[in-house]
Amino acid sequence: MARQLNPKDAKIYNNLANIFFLKGDLSQALRLWHKAADLNPFNAEALYNLATQYERMGEQKTARAYYQRFLSVAPSRLERLKARVRAKLATP
């Protein structure tokens, strides 16, 4: 129903992805996080979610790329999270 209201709202796709992630449907969550990031390349939450999921899957190169994208768009209110991401990227 939410997608019917505004199918171009990246936040809706990010929130749906979070629900699928919590239900254990990782492939659907990844698909929806990608959709959110495609609709809004400045959606820091979707980029961070993609990075952390790829890291969990052992795809470090892809995770690092999403962490870097996250850092480039994340607002200042996420400074503590950005600091943690910078620390992750500083380690090989």
N, C-alpha and C positions, 0 to 999 in steps of 0.2 A: 504494500500500500504506500509506503514512504517513497519508493522509487516512482510511483505514479504521480506523486505530488510535484516532484522536481527531479527528473532523471539525470540532470546535469550537476547535482549537488554532491560534491566529493565527500562531504562529511557524512552523508547518508551511507555511501559505500564503505567508508572507513568504519562506521559504527556497525554495519552489517558484518563486515569482516571480523570485527572483534567478537561478535556473537558466535560466528562460525568457529573462530579460534577457540573460544571457551567451550564449545560443544565438541571440539576435537577434530573438526573437519578442516584440516590445514590446507588442502588443495583449494577449497572454496574460499577460505580466508585469504590466501595468497592472491587468488584471482581478483577478489574484491579490493584488496589493498592496491593492487596494480591499477585497477580501474579508477580508484580514488586519486592515485598519483598521476594518472594520465589526464583526468579531468582537471586537476589542479596541481601543477608541478611544484607549487609552493606549500602544499599540505604537509607540514613537518611531521605530524602524527603518523600519517600513512607511510612516509619515508622511513621514519624511525621503526615502525612496526615491520616493514619489509626488511630493514637491516637486521633487526633482532631475530626475525624468523630465519633468514638465510644463515645467520651465525649459528643458530641452533641446529640447522641442517648440515653444518660443516662446510658451507659454501662461503669461505672467508673472503675471497676476492669480490664476489657479488655483495656480500655484507658490507665490506669496506666502502664500496662505491655508493651504496645507499646511505651509509653513515656520513660520507662526505657531502652528499646531496642534502642530507638533513642539516648538517652544520651550515651550509650555505643559505638555507632559507629559514631556519628556526628563529623565532622572535626572541628578544632579550629576556622575556619572562621565563624562558626555558634555560637560563644560563647554567644552572646546576646540572641539568641533564646534558647540556652541551659540553660542560667540563668533563663529565664521565666519558662521553663519546670521544673527546680529544685524547683522553688518557688511553682508551682502547686503541685508537689509531696510532698512538705513539709506540705501542708494543708490537713487535713483529708477529 
